[in-house]
Amino acid sequence: MGTFFEKNWFKLALGVILIAMIASFAYKLVANNDKPDERLTAMKAAPSFQLQDLDGKTVSSDSMNGKVRLVYFFYSYCPDVCLPTSAILSNVQEELKKKDLLGNKAEILSISIDPNRDTPEVLKAFGNRFESKPVPGGWTFLRGEEAKVQKLAEDFGITVIKEKDGNFSHANAILLVDPKGQLRNYYNASNPELDADHIVKDVVTLSKGK
């Protein structure tokens, strides 16, 4: 018995942490959905940051004040959830373009938690996989030092765990930030009922200053 725990302690610990993460997000999401009129109530100030875009230019959270932001922590080598969630964001981008909100009133930020493998070239290729390809100033991919990005994710409420094989376990959530920099919602991106229209509707609401 002792040998089993010695060999599998990391997986067991990881499982416990992930269960706690899921429970935490489930609580937040259920709480919000139980009170539709409070679903977009400000939770807290979103953490500030300075990261680099794929051209090496510094992008700060302050430079985006005045815009609604959708923030997603991901990595391109993710074997499961990151690709379909990014596809949802691609659809969101397309709908925001149609409503003339993309870039001027709303922006999507995909922040890599795996900067060592997610080079600018790799991320550009990743973005080009989608029908609605990232638009400069509309859907921006960001990078930074691994420890710095992991701390930023945790400040947002997203736990990131690096596994022994170099991959990552992370809460699969899209974060909604209002034009004043207040965190307004977590979307469970693993929920099969989540679609672009649901997210766009909230972005439109916040873009009107509500």
C-alpha positions as CSV (number, residue, x, y, z in Angstrom):
1,M,0.0,0.0,0.0
2,G,2.8,2.4,0.9
3,T,4.5,1.7,-2.4
4,F,1.3,2.6,-4.3
5,F,1.1,6.0,-2.7
6,E,4.8,6.7,-3.1
7,K,4.5,6.0,-6.8
8,N,1.3,7.9,-7.4
9,W,1.4,10.7,-4.9
10,F,1.7,13.3,-7.6
11,K,-1.3,12.1,-9.5
12,L,-3.4,11.8,-6.4
13,A,-2.5,15.3,-5.3
14,L,-3.2,16.7,-8.7
15,G,-6.6,14.9,-8.7
16,V,-7.5,16.5,-5.4
17,I,-6.5,20.0,-6.6
18,L,-8.4,19.7,-9.8
19,I,-11.5,18.5,-7.9
20,A,-11.2,21.6,-5.7
21,M,-10.8,23.8,-8.8
22,I,-13.9,22.3,-10.4
23,A,-16.0,22.7,-7.2
24,S,-14.9,26.3,-6.9
25,F,-15.9,27.2,-10.4
26,A,-19.1,25.2,-10.1
27,Y,-20.0,27.3,-7.0
28,K,-19.3,30.6,-8.8
29,L,-21.2,29.6,-11.9
30,V,-24.2,28.2,-10.0
31,A,-24.3,31.2,-7.7
32,N,-24.3,33.6,-10.7
33,N,-27.0,31.6,-12.6
34,D,-29.3,31.4,-9.6
35,K,-29.4,35.3,-9.6
36,P,-29.8,36.3,-13.3
37,D,-30.0,40.0,-12.4
38,E,-26.7,39.7,-10.5
39,R,-24.9,37.5,-13.0
40,L,-22.7,40.3,-14.3
41,T,-22.1,42.0,-10.9
42,A,-18.5,43.1,-10.5
43,M,-16.6,40.5,-8.5
44,K,-13.2,42.2,-8.0
45,A,-10.6,44.3,-9.9
46,A,-8.9,42.2,-12.6
47,P,-5.2,41.9,-11.9
48,S,-2.9,44.2,-13.9
49,F,-0.2,42.9,-16.2
50,Q,2.4,43.7,-18.8
51,L,3.0,41.0,-21.4
52,Q,4.3,40.7,-25.0
53,D,2.3,40.2,-28.1
54,L,3.5,38.1,-31.0
55,D,5.5,41.0,-32.4
56,G,7.4,41.5,-29.1
57,K,5.5,44.7,-28.2
58,T,4.5,45.2,-24.6
59,V,0.8,45.1,-23.9
60,S,-0.5,46.3,-20.6
61,S,-3.9,45.9,-19.0
62,D,-4.1,49.7,-18.5
63,S,-3.8,50.2,-22.3
64,M,-7.1,48.3,-22.6
65,N,-9.2,50.2,-20.2
66,G,-12.3,51.4,-21.9
67,K,-12.8,48.0,-23.6
68,V,-14.6,44.8,-22.6
69,R,-12.0,42.0,-22.4
70,L,-12.3,38.3,-22.7
71,V,-9.3,36.6,-21.1
72,Y,-8.3,33.0,-21.7
73,F,-5.3,31.1,-20.3
74,F,-4.3,28.3,-22.6
75,Y,-1.4,26.6,-24.4
76,S,-1.2,25.4,-28.0
77,Y,0.1,21.9,-27.1
78,C,-3.0,21.3,-24.9
79,P,-4.3,17.8,-25.8
80,D,-7.9,18.5,-25.0
81,V,-9.8,21.6,-24.0
82,C,-7.8,24.6,-25.4
83,L,-8.4,24.0,-29.1
84,P,-12.2,23.8,-28.9
85,T,-12.3,26.7,-26.4
86,S,-10.2,28.8,-28.8
87,A,-12.7,27.8,-31.6
88,I,-15.4,29.4,-29.5
89,L,-13.4,32.6,-29.1
90,S,-12.9,32.6,-32.9
91,N,-16.7,32.5,-33.3
92,V,-17.0,35.3,-30.7
93,Q,-14.5,37.4,-32.7
94,E,-16.5,36.9,-35.9
95,E,-19.7,38.0,-34.1
96,L,-18.0,41.0,-32.5
97,K,-16.8,42.0,-36.0
98,K,-20.3,41.9,-37.3
99,K,-21.5,44.2,-34.5
100,D,-18.6,46.6,-35.1
101,L,-17.3,46.1,-31.5
102,L,-14.1,44.2,-32.1
103,G,-11.0,46.3,-31.4
104,N,-12.7,49.5,-30.5
105,K,-15.0,48.4,-27.7
106,A,-14.0,44.7,-27.1
107,E,-10.9,42.6,-27.3
108,I,-10.0,38.9,-26.8
109,L,-6.8,38.0,-25.0
110,S,-5.4,34.5,-25.2
111,I,-2.5,34.2,-22.7
112,S,-0.1,31.3,-23.1
113,I,0.9,29.5,-19.9
114,D,3.6,27.6,-21.9
115,P,5.8,30.3,-23.3
116,N,8.8,28.0,-23.7
117,R,7.1,26.0,-26.4
118,D,4.6,28.6,-27.4
119,T,6.9,30.8,-29.4
120,P,5.5,33.6,-31.5
121,E,5.7,31.4,-34.6
122,V,3.9,28.6,-32.9
123,L,1.1,30.8,-31.7
124,K,0.7,32.5,-35.1
125,A,0.3,29.0,-36.7
126,F,-2.2,28.1,-33.9
127,G,-4.3,31.2,-34.6
128,N,-4.3,30.5,-38.3
129,R,-6.0,27.2,-37.7
130,F,-9.4,28.9,-37.2
131,E,-11.8,30.1,-39.8
132,S,-12.0,33.5,-38.1
133,K,-8.3,34.2,-37.8
134,P,-7.0,36.6,-35.0
135,V,-7.4,40.2,-36.0
136,P,-4.7,42.6,-34.7
137,G,-6.1,44.6,-31.9
138,G,-9.1,42.4,-31.7
139,W,-7.9,38.9,-30.7
140,T,-4.4,39.2,-29.3
141,F,-2.1,36.3,-28.2
142,L,0.2,37.2,-25.3
143,R,3.3,35.7,-23.8
144,G,5.5,36.3,-20.7
145,E,7.8,34.5,-18.3
146,E,6.2,31.2,-17.3
147,A,6.3,31.9,-13.5
148,K,4.9,35.4,-14.2
149,V,2.0,34.2,-16.3
150,Q,1.2,31.4,-13.8
151,K,1.0,34.0,-11.0
152,L,-1.2,36.2,-13.2
153,A,-3.5,33.2,-13.9
154,E,-3.8,32.5,-10.2
155,D,-4.5,36.2,-9.5
156,F,-7.4,35.9,-11.9
157,G,-8.6,32.7,-10.1
158,I,-7.2,30.2,-12.5
159,T,-5.0,27.5,-11.0
160,V,-2.3,26.2,-13.3
161,I,-0.3,23.1,-12.5
162,K,2.7,22.0,-14.6
163,E,2.9,18.2,-14.9
164,K,6.0,16.0,-15.2
165,D,5.5,15.5,-18.9
166,G,5.7,19.3,-19.5
167,N,2.0,19.7,-20.1
168,F,-0.3,21.7,-17.9
169,S,-3.6,21.2,-16.0
170,H,-5.6,24.3,-15.7
171,A,-9.2,25.5,-15.1
172,N,-10.8,25.9,-18.5
173,A,-12.6,29.2,-18.1
174,I,-13.0,32.3,-20.1
175,L,-13.0,35.5,-18.0
176,L,-15.0,38.6,-18.7
177,V,-13.6,42.0,-17.7
178,D,-15.5,45.2,-18.1
179,P,-14.2,48.5,-19.5
180,K,-13.3,49.7,-16.0
181,G,-11.1,46.6,-15.4
182,Q,-13.6,44.8,-13.1
183,L,-13.9,41.0,-13.4
184,R,-17.6,40.3,-14.2
185,N,-17.9,36.6,-15.0
186,Y,-16.3,33.2,-15.4
187,Y,-17.6,31.1,-18.3
188,N,-17.1,27.4,-17.9
189,A,-15.6,26.7,-21.3
190,S,-16.0,22.9,-20.8
191,N,-19.8,23.3,-20.6
192,P,-21.2,21.9,-23.9
193,E,-24.0,24.5,-23.8
194,L,-21.6,27.4,-23.8
195,D,-21.6,29.1,-27.2
196,A,-20.4,32.3,-28.8
197,D,-23.8,34.0,-28.8
198,H,-24.1,33.7,-25.0
199,I,-20.7,35.4,-24.5
200,V,-21.3,38.1,-27.1
201,K,-24.6,39.0,-25.5
202,D,-22.7,39.8,-22.3
203,V,-20.0,41.7,-24.1
204,V,-22.6,43.9,-25.8
205,T,-24.3,44.6,-22.4
206,L,-21.0,45.7,-20.8
207,S,-19.9,47.7,-23.9
208,K,-23.0,49.9,-23.2
209,G,-21.6,50.8,-19.8
210,K,-23.9,48.5,-17.7
